Amino acid sequence: MEPTDITIDILKGIRDEVHSLRQDTNARLDETNARLDETNTRLARLEHRQGDAELRVRTEVTAVVGAVDRLREVLLEDRTLRRQVDDHERRLRAIET
C-alpha cells in the first residue's frame, strides 16, 4: 500500500496538531513552574514570619510564667502575713478582755 497525498496531508496535520499541543503544554508548564516558584518564595517568607512569631510568643510566655511565679510568691507571703495578723488580733482581743 503506497501513501497517497491525502494520507500524507492527514499525517502532516496530525504532526502539526501534536506540535501545537506540545507547545501549549510547555507554555502551561512554564506558567505553572513560575507560579510554583512564586508560591515557594511566599511560603519561605511565611515560614520566616512564623518563626519570628513563635519566638515572640515564647518570649511572652516566659514573661507570663515569671509574672505568675511572682504573683504566687506575693499571694503566699500575703497568706502568711494574714495568719500572723489574725494571730495578733486574736491575742490583742485576749489581752483586752
OpenMM code with the backbone's topology and positions (N, CA, C; nanometers):
from openmm import Vec3, app, unit

residues = "MET GLU PRO THR ASP ILE THR ILE ASP ILE LEU LYS GLY ILE ARG ASP GLU VAL HIS SER LEU ARG GLN ASP THR ASN ALA ARG LEU ASP GLU THR ASN ALA ARG LEU ASP GLU THR ASN THR ARG LEU ALA ARG LEU GLU HIS ARG GLN GLY ASP ALA GLU LEU ARG VAL ARG THR GLU VAL THR ALA VAL VAL GLY ALA VAL ASP ARG LEU ARG GLU VAL LEU LEU GLU ASP ARG THR LEU ARG ARG GLN VAL ASP ASP HIS GLU ARG ARG LEU ARG ALA ILE GLU THR".split()
positions = [
    Vec3(0.0849, -0.1164, 0.0000),
    Vec3(0.0000, 0.0000, 0.0000),
    Vec3(0.0901, 0.1235, 0.0000),
    Vec3(0.0714, 0.2069, -0.0959),
    Vec3(0.1540, 0.3249, -0.1086),
    Vec3(0.0816, 0.4445, -0.0497),
    Vec3(0.1600, 0.5320, 0.0170),
    Vec3(0.0953, 0.6502, 0.0760),
    Vec3(0.0402, 0.7409, -0.0334),
    Vec3(-0.0742, 0.7941, -0.0050),
    Vec3(-0.1361, 0.8861, -0.1000),
    Vec3(-0.1158, 1.0279, -0.0490),
    Vec3(-0.1458, 1.1212, -0.1340),
    Vec3(-0.1302, 1.2614, -0.0950),
    Vec3(-0.2212, 1.2960, 0.0230),
    Vec3(-0.3391, 1.2400, 0.0224),
    Vec3(-0.4327, 1.2694, 0.1321),
    Vec3(-0.3819, 1.2109, 0.2639),
    Vec3(-0.3238, 1.0906, 0.2584),
    Vec3(-0.2686, 1.0283, 0.3789),
    Vec3(-0.1547, 1.1141, 0.4328),
    Vec3(-0.0712, 1.1614, 0.3427),
    Vec3(0.0414, 1.2450, 0.3841),
    Vec3(-0.0106, 1.3757, 0.4437),
    Vec3(-0.1113, 1.4329, 0.3842),
    Vec3(-0.1690, 1.5572, 0.4365),
    Vec3(-0.2289, 1.5350, 0.5757),
    Vec3(-0.2987, 1.4219, 0.5939),
    Vec3(-0.3579, 1.3899, 0.7247),
    Vec3(-0.2475, 1.3730, 0.8292),
    Vec3(-0.1437, 1.2983, 0.7915),
    Vec3(-0.0330, 1.2772, 0.8845),
    Vec3(0.0379, 1.4086, 0.9184),
    Vec3(0.0550, 1.4968, 0.8201),
    Vec3(0.1158, 1.6270, 0.8456),
    Vec3(0.0275, 1.7099, 0.9392),
    Vec3(-0.1035, 1.7005, 0.9168),
    Vec3(-0.1968, 1.7714, 1.0047),
    Vec3(-0.1875, 1.7215, 1.1483),
    Vec3(-0.1815, 1.5888, 1.1629),
    Vec3(-0.1687, 1.5298, 1.2973),
    Vec3(-0.0377, 1.5752, 1.3605),
    Vec3(0.0712, 1.5713, 1.2812),
    Vec3(0.2019, 1.6140, 1.3315),
    Vec3(0.1974, 1.7607, 1.3764),
    Vec3(0.1373, 1.8453, 1.2949),
    Vec3(0.1283, 1.9871, 1.3295),
    Vec3(0.0442, 2.0081, 1.4550),
    Vec3(-0.0645, 1.9328, 1.4656),
    Vec3(-0.1508, 1.9437, 1.5834),
    Vec3(-0.0765, 1.8991, 1.7095),
    Vec3(-0.0036, 1.7881, 1.6999),
    Vec3(0.0748, 1.7390, 1.8142),
    Vec3(0.1802, 1.8422, 1.8525),
    Vec3(0.2443, 1.9004, 1.7530),
    Vec3(0.3463, 2.0026, 1.7787),
    Vec3(0.2837, 2.1236, 1.8490),
    Vec3(0.1667, 2.1652, 1.8005),
    Vec3(0.0965, 2.2786, 1.8604),
    Vec3(0.0552, 2.2475, 2.0046),
    Vec3(0.0039, 2.1266, 2.0279),
    Vec3(-0.0356, 2.0858, 2.1631),
    Vec3(0.0850, 2.0812, 2.2561),
    Vec3(0.1977, 2.0330, 2.2040),
    Vec3(0.3191, 2.0265, 2.2850),
    Vec3(0.3642, 2.1671, 2.3248),
    Vec3(0.3564, 2.2611, 2.2312),
    Vec3(0.3943, 2.3990, 2.2610),
    Vec3(0.3016, 2.4585, 2.3662),
    Vec3(0.1714, 2.4334, 2.3522),
    Vec3(0.0741, 2.4819, 2.4510),
    Vec3(0.1024, 2.4204, 2.5880),
    Vec3(0.1288, 2.2911, 2.5872),
    Vec3(0.1569, 2.2218, 2.7134),
    Vec3(0.2835, 2.2782, 2.7774),
    Vec3(0.3869, 2.3002, 2.6978),
    Vec3(0.5109, 2.3552, 2.7512),
    Vec3(0.4897, 2.4956, 2.8072),
    Vec3(0.4112, 2.5763, 2.7369),
    Vec3(0.3820, 2.7117, 2.7850),
    Vec3(0.3064, 2.7054, 2.9172),
    Vec3(0.2093, 2.6146, 2.9258),
    Vec3(0.1334, 2.5998, 3.0515),
    Vec3(0.2231, 2.5493, 3.1631),
    Vec3(0.3138, 2.4580, 3.1302),
    Vec3(0.4085, 2.4097, 3.2320),
    Vec3(0.4999, 2.5215, 3.2789),
    Vec3(0.5445, 2.6057, 3.1867),
    Vec3(0.6281, 2.7198, 3.2247),
    Vec3(0.5527, 2.8135, 3.3187),
    Vec3(0.4246, 2.8403, 3.2867),
    Vec3(0.3423, 2.9241, 3.3748),
    Vec3(0.3257, 2.8591, 3.5121),
    Vec3(0.3007, 2.7295, 3.5125),
    Vec3(0.2839, 2.6576, 3.6388),
    Vec3(0.4129, 2.6621, 3.7206),
    Vec3(0.5257, 2.6427, 3.6554),
    Vec3(0.6539, 2.6491, 3.7260),
    Vec3(0.6785, 2.7878, 3.7838),
    Vec3(0.6431, 2.8923, 3.7089),
    Vec3(0.6596, 3.0296, 3.7582),
    Vec3(0.5709, 3.0523, 3.8808),
    Vec3(0.4464, 3.0030, 3.8739),
    Vec3(0.3571, 3.0182, 3.9899),
    Vec3(0.4078, 2.9379, 4.1083),
    Vec3(0.4636, 2.8195, 4.0831),
    Vec3(0.5198, 2.7397, 4.1925),
    Vec3(0.6396, 2.8090, 4.2551),
    Vec3(0.7235, 2.8707, 4.1724),
    Vec3(0.8369, 2.9459, 4.2258),
    Vec3(0.7891, 3.0603, 4.3147),
    Vec3(0.6858, 3.1298, 4.2683),
    Vec3(0.6297, 3.2399, 4.3485),
    Vec3(0.5702, 3.1864, 4.4786),
    Vec3(0.5007, 3.0751, 4.4683),
    Vec3(0.4426, 3.0141, 4.5887),
    Vec3(0.5512, 2.9724, 4.6862),
    Vec3(0.6580, 2.9135, 4.6352),
    Vec3(0.7690, 2.8737, 4.7228),
    Vec3(0.8320, 2.9936, 4.7905),
    Vec3(0.8462, 3.1040, 4.7178),
    Vec3(0.9014, 3.2260, 4.7764),
    Vec3(0.8101, 3.2768, 4.8876),
    Vec3(0.6807, 3.2778, 4.8601),
    Vec3(0.5845, 3.3241, 4.9610),
    Vec3(0.5843, 3.2318, 5.0823),
    Vec3(0.5938, 3.1012, 5.0598),
    Vec3(0.5981, 3.0065, 5.1714),
    Vec3(0.7238, 3.0262, 5.2556),
    Vec3(0.8354, 3.0555, 5.1902),
    Vec3(0.9595, 3.0795, 5.2636),
    Vec3(0.9452, 3.2041, 5.3509),
    Vec3(0.8843, 3.3094, 5.2950),
    Vec3(0.8616, 3.4309, 5.3754),
    Vec3(0.7673, 3.4016, 5.4907),
    Vec3(0.6638, 3.3250, 5.4637),
    Vec3(0.5679, 3.2899, 5.5677),
    Vec3(0.6352, 3.2077, 5.6776),
    Vec3(0.7191, 3.1142, 5.6373),
    Vec3(0.7913, 3.0315, 5.7345),
    Vec3(0.8809, 3.1192, 5.8219),
    Vec3(0.9464, 3.2165, 5.7614),
    Vec3(1.0327, 3.3077, 5.8370),
    Vec3(0.9494, 3.3886, 5.9368),
    Vec3(0.8355, 3.4424, 5.8882),
    Vec3(0.7491, 3.5205, 5.9784),
    Vec3(0.6935, 3.4330, 6.0900),
    Vec3(0.6605, 3.3082, 6.0572),
    Vec3(0.6083, 3.2182, 6.1597),
    Vec3(0.7146, 3.1920, 6.2656),
    Vec3(0.8399, 3.1739, 6.2224),
    Vec3(0.9487, 3.1540, 6.3179),
    Vec3(0.9652, 3.2743, 6.4084),
    Vec3(0.9570, 3.3944, 6.3495),
    Vec3(0.9657, 3.5166, 6.4306),
    Vec3(0.8508, 3.5237, 6.5301),
    Vec3(0.7306, 3.4908, 6.4835),
    Vec3(0.6134, 3.4955, 6.5713),
    Vec3(0.6257, 3.3942, 6.6843),
    Vec3(0.6747, 3.2755, 6.6523),
    Vec3(0.6916, 3.1735, 6.7565),
    Vec3(0.7926, 3.2194, 6.8611),
    Vec3(0.8979, 3.2854, 6.8172),
    Vec3(0.9974, 3.3373, 6.9112),
    Vec3(0.9353, 3.4430, 7.0015),
    Vec3(0.8559, 3.5331, 6.9426),
    Vec3(0.7893, 3.6351, 7.0244),
    Vec3(0.6928, 3.5711, 7.1233),
    Vec3(0.6184, 3.4699, 7.0790),
    Vec3(0.5235, 3.4029, 7.1690),
    Vec3(0.5988, 3.3349, 7.2831),
    Vec3(0.7090, 3.2658, 7.2497),
    Vec3(0.7873, 3.2002, 7.3558),
    Vec3(0.8399, 3.3017, 7.4557),
    Vec3(0.8861, 3.4158, 7.4056),
    Vec3(0.9367, 3.5203, 7.4946),
    Vec3(0.8261, 3.5705, 7.5863),
    Vec3(0.7097, 3.5955, 7.5297),
    Vec3(0.5976, 3.6451, 7.6102),
    Vec3(0.5487, 3.5395, 7.7095),
    Vec3(0.5453, 3.4139, 7.6676),
    Vec3(0.5031, 3.3073, 7.7598),
    Vec3(0.6004, 3.2990, 7.8768),
    Vec3(0.7290, 3.3131, 7.8483),
    Vec3(0.8288, 3.3122, 7.9550),
    Vec3(0.8038, 3.4281, 8.0512),
    Vec3(0.7729, 3.5459, 7.9963),
    Vec3(0.7439, 3.6616, 8.0807),
    Vec3(0.6188, 3.6370, 8.1652),
    Vec3(0.5168, 3.5765, 8.1054),
    Vec3(0.3935, 3.5475, 8.1797),
    Vec3(0.4208, 3.4472, 8.2913),
    Vec3(0.5003, 3.3455, 8.2626),
    Vec3(0.5349, 3.2467, 8.3654),
    Vec3(0.6070, 3.3155, 8.4808),
    Vec3(0.6992, 3.4056, 8.4490),
    Vec3(0.7695, 3.4795, 8.5536),
    Vec3(0.6739, 3.5635, 8.6364),
    Vec3(0.5802, 3.6313, 8.5695),
    Vec3(0.4829, 3.7143, 8.6414),
    Vec3(0.3930, 3.6287, 8.7297),
    Vec3(0.3519, 3.5136, 8.6795),
    Vec3(0.2669, 3.4238, 8.7591),
    Vec3(0.3436, 3.3729, 8.8802),
    Vec3(0.4704, 3.3401, 8.8617),
    Vec3(0.5520, 3.2951, 8.9751),
    Vec3(0.5646, 3.4051, 9.0798),
    Vec3(0.5888, 3.5286, 9.0365),
    Vec3(0.5987, 3.6394, 9.1318),
    Vec3(0.4663, 3.6617, 9.2031),
    Vec3(0.3564, 3.6528, 9.1290),
    Vec3(0.2237, 3.6684, 9.1896),
    Vec3(0.1985, 3.5592, 9.2920),
    Vec3(0.2390, 3.4379, 9.2595),
    Vec3(0.2233, 3.3263, 9.3530),
    Vec3(0.3000, 3.3530, 9.4812),
    Vec3(0.4234, 3.4021, 9.4672),
    Vec3(0.5046, 3.4332, 9.5859),
    Vec3(0.4377, 3.5418, 9.6703),
    Vec3(0.3853, 3.6447, 9.6050),
    Vec3(0.3174, 3.7528, 9.6768),
    Vec3(0.1946, 3.6993, 9.7494),
    Vec3(0.1174, 3.6151, 9.6826),
    Vec3(-0.0027, 3.5593, 9.7465),
    Vec3(0.0327, 3.4709, 9.8652),
    Vec3(0.1377, 3.3901, 9.8490),
    Vec3(0.1795, 3.3058, 9.9621),
    Vec3(0.2282, 3.3914, 10.0792),
    Vec3(0.3034, 3.4959, 10.0462),
    Vec3(0.3506, 3.5866, 10.1511),
    Vec3(0.2322, 3.6551, 10.2182),
    Vec3(0.1333, 3.6949, 10.1387),
    Vec3(0.0135, 3.7598, 10.1930),
    Vec3(-0.0607, 3.6644, 10.2860),
    Vec3(-0.0706, 3.5379, 10.2464),
    Vec3(-0.1380, 3.4400, 10.3332),
    Vec3(-0.0644, 3.4242, 10.4653),
    Vec3(0.0680, 3.4218, 10.4589),
    Vec3(0.1476, 3.4099, 10.5813),
    Vec3(0.1263, 3.5326, 10.6692),
    Vec3(0.1320, 3.6516, 10.6106),
    Vec3(0.1103, 3.7749, 10.6874),
    Vec3(-0.0314, 3.7795, 10.7436),
    Vec3(-0.1274, 3.7325, 10.6673),
    Vec3(-0.2656, 3.7320, 10.7140),
    Vec3(-0.2806, 3.6436, 10.8388),
    Vec3(-0.2149, 3.5279, 10.8350),
    Vec3(-0.2199, 3.4398, 10.9529),
    Vec3(-0.1583, 3.5087, 11.0743),
    Vec3(-0.0448, 3.5775, 11.0500),
    Vec3(0.0192, 3.6481, 11.1611),
    Vec3(-0.0713, 3.7577, 11.2144),
    Vec3(-0.1321, 3.8358, 11.1253),
    Vec3(-0.2214, 3.9435, 11.1681),
    Vec3(-0.3404, 3.8850, 11.2427),
    Vec3(-0.3977, 3.7774, 11.1915),
    Vec3(-0.5102, 3.7131, 11.2610),
    Vec3(-0.4676, 3.6663, 11.3997),
    Vec3(-0.3482, 3.6095, 11.4097),
    Vec3(-0.2971, 3.5640, 11.5400),
    Vec3(-0.2781, 3.6827, 11.6340),
    Vec3(-0.2210, 3.7928, 11.5826),
    Vec3(-0.2018, 3.9117, 11.6663),
    Vec3(-0.3360, 3.9696, 11.7090),
    Vec3(-0.4314, 3.9762, 11.6177),
    Vec3(-0.5653, 4.0259, 11.6518),
    Vec3(-0.6280, 3.9401, 11.7627),
    Vec3(-0.6133, 3.8089, 11.7483),
    Vec3(-0.6695, 3.7191, 11.8496),
    Vec3(-0.6030, 3.7435, 11.9851),
    Vec3(-0.4715, 3.7595, 11.9839),
    Vec3(-0.4002, 3.7829, 12.1105),
    Vec3(-0.4372, 3.9175, 12.1717),
    Vec3(-0.4509, 4.0208, 12.0883),
    Vec3(-0.4887, 4.1541, 12.1393),
    Vec3(-0.6275, 4.1477, 12.2022),
    Vec3(-0.7203, 4.0785, 12.1366),
    Vec3(-0.8535, 4.0657, 12.1956),
    Vec3(-0.8481, 3.9928, 12.3298),
    Vec3(-0.7609, 3.8922, 12.3339),
    Vec3(-0.7474, 3.8173, 12.4601),
    Vec3(-0.6906, 3.9084, 12.5691),
    Vec3(-0.5949, 3.9921, 12.5340),
    Vec3(-0.5362, 4.0840, 12.6330),
    Vec3(-0.6381, 4.1880, 12.6746),
    Vec3(-0.7169, 4.2397, 12.5796),
    Vec3(-0.8147, 4.3441, 12.6091),
    Vec3(-0.9277, 4.2913, 12.6966),
    Vec3(-0.9567, 4.1661, 12.6908),
    Vec3(-1.0693, 4.1142, 12.7711),
    Vec3(-1.0250, 4.0581, 12.8997),
] * unit.nanometer
topology = app.Topology()
chain = topology.addChain("A")
for resn in residues:
    res = topology.addResidue(resn, chain)
    for name in ("N", "CA", "C"):
        topology.addAtom(name, app.Element.getBySymbol(name[0]), res)
